């Protein structure tokens, strides 16, 4: 008698949880990006403000 291998299947995952795991990091990254732009754009430090201003000009972002 020869031993038979049992088929191994991939673990089942809920499709809803897979889409949530992709959306959450994207939302957090967008929030972080907007926070950096907002903070740098409204900074009172001259060097930080000028650096952000130069980046806005180089990327074509309207600033004034």
C-alpha positions, 0 to 999 in steps of 0.5 A, a space after each residue: 500500500 502506498 501512502 497518499 499525500 493529502 492536498 494542501 490548500 491555501 488558508 482561507 481569508 476574508 476578502 473584506 479584511 484584505 481590502 482593509 489592510 490595503 486601505 488603512 496604510 494608504 489613508 495613513 500615508 496620505 494623512 501624514 503627507 498632508 500633515 507634513 505639507 501643512 506644517 512645513 507650509 505654515 512654519 514660522 521658522 525661516 529656513 523650514 518655510 523657505 525650504 518648503 517654498 522652494 520645493 513647492 516651486 520645483 514641483 509646480 505646486 502653486 503657493 502664491 
